[in-house]
Amino acid sequence: MASRSSERWLALLPADPRPWLLDAGEPAARLVTLTRLLDRGANDTEVQAAKKALLADPGTVGLIGRLPDWEKGISASGHNSPDYAPNILHLLADMGLGPGDHPRIERFLDQLLAHQDEEGRFQARSKWRGQAQARWGALLCDTHIITEALVRFGRADDPRTRRAIDRMAADRVETPQGPGWPCRPDPVTDFRGPGRRSDFCPQVTLEALRTFARLPAARRPRWILEAARTSLRAWRERGAEKPYLFGHGRQFKTAKWPAYWYGAYWMLDTVSRYSGLWAGRSAREEDRRAIAEMAACLVAYNVGPDGRVTPRSCFQGFEGFSFGQKKTPSAFATARVCIILRRLDALADDISGVDVRALASSKGGTGTAVPPR
């Protein structure tokens, strides 16, 4: 089980789940455990066998089959929907698929690249309330998540993706909460999501941060850590402020699988990619503390006494996957939580020192938080 990490993160769990993850019989869990928790390379024979098993797995085949014809279909009823095709792409990437692994994915990526507005934002075809017909539009929660998917599947250097990344940086504004991305109205339909027009949107801000985190450091904006701090501020100010529809109570702390949307898991999966928030000259104590608190909540609200994650909330339509059931531990969900904790290895002592029960409640909440274990 040797790896390059100091493995202090394992002390955050009641038991080391890695032997179980390797033997659980779930191809995605085995692949990400080998590559993301044990640092095995692409040429490793076990990694190659796990990738082959993942591609042949009926669940994987079914997920790839859910990718629609982007030219004809309506994107989805909501961006947190499991039917929203870019979310399916990200799930497949989280499972271990990447560039060139399947021709249907490559064709779908080509379709995504084909629809971009005049300013460089990628578009989705949607029919919003009051519209007679579906139209192509570019909300930030479309273009950001599409751009990230293109980067994850090897299209970062495509000129259209580069243009979208440049547009993403240009769309960053100063909000009352700090530098970030607001819920910008679509220039064609004038539709916009909930919340005050001037406020930062917690979801699209994390989507942009995730995209930039996947790029080489030289391609990230100089101000990117300040935008990440705006997201962390939402957690710190949860007792006084609540972004519209984005709270920080029990639902925030309990991951909903597969993880598509704003919550402690998604927040940590994003900010854990920016080590400058807790290490080096750019680090700030309040950011270090916020990350440690959320990580402690992630463990307390999601990890059982056996060191495994049994989903407590699931999207419908994934009953054939371990992460789509609430009665038994999910190897995939456990592996994904472990990946985050491993990135935060240097904060293990800070995380273990957090008393989750003593954390202040969110605005609108009552009482003291009590973890389910």
C-alpha positions, 0 to 999 in steps of 0.5 A: 500500500506504499505511496508518495503521500505521508498518509496522515489522512488515513487517521481521519477514518475509523479504518483504512478502506483501501484493501476493501476498495481493491476487492469490492468488485467495482471496476470504477472504485478499483481503478480510481483507488489504484491511480488516485490513492496508490499512484499507479501509472497508466502502464501498470498492468493492474491499472490497464486491467481495471480500465478494461473492466471499467469499459466493459462494465454494463453500468459504464456502457449504460452511462455512455449510452445516456449521452444524447444527440446534443444537436437535437435534445433539450439539455435538461430541466435543471443543471443539477439533474443527472439527465444533464449530459455534461454531468454524465461526462463528469461522472464518467471522468470521475470513474476513470475514463479519459481522452480517447477511451470511447468513440461515443464520448469523442463524438459528443465532445465534438458536438459540445465544441460546435456550439459557442456564442459570439463571446466564446461561451459554450451553449446548451439547447434549452426550453425555459418557461415562457418560450415557445421553442427550445433555443441555444443559450449560454448560461454560466452554469452551461459554459463552465461545466462544459468547458471543464468537461472538455478540459478533462477529456483532453480538449484543453488546447482546442482553440474553442476551449481556449476561447471559452477559458479566456471568456471565463476569466473575463466574466469574473467580477467583483461581487459583494462577497468578493471576486467570483462569478454571478448568475449572469442572464443569457444574452439570447433568452435573458433567462437567469437563475435564482438569487440577487443579480449582483451576488456571486453564484456558489455553483458557477464559481466552483465550476470555474475554479474546478476548470482553472485547477485542471490547467497548468499553473501558468494558465491560471489567472493571478487572482484565482486564489482570491476567487477561491476565498470567496467560496470559502467565505460562504462557509465562514459567513453561513450563520449570517448570510445564505446565498439564495438556494445554497445553504450550508446545513445538513444537506450541504454536509451530506453528499448526494450521489453521484455528486454533481452539485454544491455541497461540502463534497463538491466544495472540497473537491474544488478547493483541495486542488489549491494548496496555496489556500493552506500552505506557503506564503499565500496561505491564510489561517481563516481559509485553513480553518474553513477547509478543515471544518468542512472536511471534518463535516464530510467525514462525520456526515458521510463515513461510517464506523467501518471507514466506508461511505454508505450513501444517505442521499442519491439521485434516482436513476443510478440504482444499478450502481453502488452509489445509487443505493442507501443500504450498503457501503459504496466503494466508489463513493468511499474512494472519491471521499478518500481522494479529497482527504488525501489531497488535504493530507497536510491538514489532517491534524487540523481536521481531526481537531475540529469538534463538528458538534460545536460548529455554529449552525447555518442561517435559518438552522436551529440547534447544534450539528450532530453527525449521524454516526 
